[in-house]
């Protein structure tokens, strides 16, 4: 029983680590649809789609909604440009 408890303590850390390393819940084939939804309300659709798909292919996650909610996808949220701004829309 003590072993099961120790495993339970380790699993959430491993899951968080996987998300940070690009292991979200999407498959790469799902990225175009997820990004179409994410970018559907911007006037900058072409760059939004380009960067969203690039981020999705790396992180396998796209935040819900049209804007914000990036805390749901740590990899997507933490990928920055050379200047330190957000890479992913």
C-alpha positions as CSV (number, residue, x, y, z in Angstrom):
1,X,0.0,0.0,0.0
2,X,2.8,2.4,0.7
3,X,4.3,1.7,-2.7
4,X,1.0,2.7,-4.4
5,X,1.0,6.0,-2.5
6,X,4.6,6.7,-3.6
7,X,3.7,6.0,-7.2
8,X,0.7,8.3,-7.0
9,X,3.0,11.1,-5.8
10,X,5.4,10.6,-8.7
11,X,2.8,10.3,-11.5
12,X,1.5,13.9,-11.4
13,X,5.0,15.2,-11.7
14,X,5.7,13.0,-14.7
15,X,2.5,14.1,-16.3
16,X,3.4,17.8,-15.8
17,X,6.9,17.0,-17.2
18,X,5.4,15.3,-20.2
19,X,3.3,18.4,-21.0
20,X,6.3,20.6,-20.7
21,X,8.2,18.4,-23.1
22,X,5.4,18.6,-25.8
23,X,3.2,15.7,-24.8
24,X,-0.3,17.1,-24.9
25,X,-3.5,15.2,-25.5
26,X,-3.8,15.9,-29.3
27,X,-2.4,13.9,-32.2
28,X,-0.6,15.9,-34.9
29,X,-3.4,15.1,-37.3
30,X,-5.8,17.0,-35.0
31,X,-3.7,20.2,-35.1
32,X,-5.3,21.8,-38.2
33,X,-8.8,21.6,-36.8
34,X,-7.8,22.8,-33.3
35,X,-5.9,25.7,-34.9
36,X,-8.8,26.6,-37.2
37,X,-11.0,26.9,-34.1
38,X,-8.3,28.8,-32.2
39,X,-7.7,31.3,-35.0
40,X,-11.3,31.7,-36.3
41,X,-11.9,35.1,-34.7
42,X,-8.6,36.9,-35.5
43,X,-8.1,39.3,-38.3
44,X,-4.5,37.9,-38.6
45,X,-5.7,34.4,-39.6
46,X,-2.7,33.4,-41.8
47,X,0.1,34.0,-39.2
48,X,-2.2,32.7,-36.4
49,X,-2.6,29.4,-38.3
50,X,1.1,29.2,-39.1
51,X,2.3,29.6,-35.5
52,X,-0.6,27.7,-34.0
53,X,0.1,24.7,-36.1
54,X,3.9,25.0,-35.4
55,X,3.1,25.1,-31.7
56,X,0.6,22.3,-31.8
57,X,2.9,20.0,-33.7
58,X,5.5,20.6,-31.0
59,X,3.3,20.6,-27.9
60,X,0.4,18.5,-29.1
61,X,-2.0,20.9,-27.3
62,X,-4.0,23.9,-28.3
63,X,-5.7,26.0,-25.5
64,X,-9.5,26.1,-25.5
65,X,-11.2,29.2,-26.8
66,X,-10.1,31.9,-29.2
67,X,-7.8,33.8,-26.9
68,X,-6.0,33.2,-23.6
69,X,-6.4,30.0,-21.5
70,X,-2.7,29.2,-22.3
71,X,-2.2,27.9,-18.7
72,X,-4.0,24.7,-19.9
73,X,-1.0,23.9,-22.2
74,X,2.3,24.7,-20.4
75,X,4.5,23.9,-23.5
76,X,2.3,26.1,-25.7
77,X,2.4,28.9,-23.1
78,X,6.1,28.8,-22.3
79,X,7.5,28.7,-25.9
80,X,8.9,32.2,-26.4
81,X,10.3,34.2,-29.3
82,X,13.9,35.4,-29.3
83,X,12.6,38.7,-27.8
84,X,10.8,36.9,-25.0
85,X,7.3,37.4,-26.3
86,X,4.8,34.5,-26.8
87,X,5.5,32.3,-29.8
88,X,2.1,30.6,-29.8
89,X,-1.2,32.4,-30.4
